[in-house]
């Protein structure tokens, strides 16, 4: 008789073997060496002696390992697109997850038994960044993002509130779904001002030195990908307009008007978002310090379901509130950098944020951590992160779920992203979460993430 734990192990091995097989087959297709006759025909006899003295050419396997993408230049197509101003990134990320599984619903028994369950899911991302200066006019560019997800995502796993796998929340948290989550155009008005209009993937936009990453490149917990304090003011995908003030290639200030929810084109209010960089310089190393927030005219209750998180089922009536706001201070500071590559740094980061507390669920919120590129010799392409998050559960939310007793939810996460090649990245991720239900023990989440860049 096969036990549940054995069945989960067999399922994991099957997923792993299938992926390895497919990757090897595709890699072999794009790395097939020329035949011996072709090589002989390609080298004239007069050049044979010179070729014998020249350094040996790289083998197909060596070329495969050194590529930036698994499929290389796509038979010249990638280079042609780059010449015309288009950069197309295609990737596939898989998640092998071991998560706590509740035997009874949270609201029926907050202290119910918890076992370990294996989950598997995946995400395809197609991102296009095009300079349209040649097709239209100078300073115009376009950005588009298509997302396709499938498989399982742990929501309310072990009685937790904040999702532990951000990438698989979107386009939706169930079944196989696809969506054009971004299609926007940016016009650089002058060296200091740019305006963007269209549909924005808000997870894409939240990129910081050591956080962000869409849940596929850095941390997986939502707290470290995009602040959950903003779940009532910012939807995952929104139409709108964003203005940016530039200093060189850096954005020193931005302001925008976007939808407050994904109910339809501005059907449930609008959100004004803003951020200003603070003029702070420390240690003569790269760093970013900013203050920002949002103001929204949305109408909501403390218990409204939201694309960012899944709330437990409830029957309690609660009053609708109009308006929500957040305020945050965010920083990241490098303490060491690679002398040969300024983009490779190691540093500290943090965010402190507050909200209205109703209809916003989270009040207050903060994170603190360290991360960046690996300090190990010879592993400078690897990345890692260690961080702690605190998600305060607002008083109104606690009252709305009475008699269920709630507390603030905190979590710790650490990951190490091993760059097997430039196009194959394997990440081990471990999370410890103290759930928001009083009496729930600390839950442990372990995941292996594998990203292939095509």
Beta strands, then each sheet from edge to edge (+ up, - down):
strand 1: 86-102
strand 2: 114-131
strand 3: 140-151
strand 4: 177-190
strand 5: 193-201
strand 6: 237-247
strand 7: 250-259
strand 8: 270-277
strand 9: 287-300
strand 10: 321-338
strand 11: 341-355
strand 12: 362-373
strand 13: 383-393
strand 14: 409-419
strand 15: 424-434
strand 16: 442-453
sheet 1: 1+ 2- 3+ 4- 5+ 6- 7+ 8- 9+ 10- 11+ 12- 13+ 14- 15+ 16- 1+
end
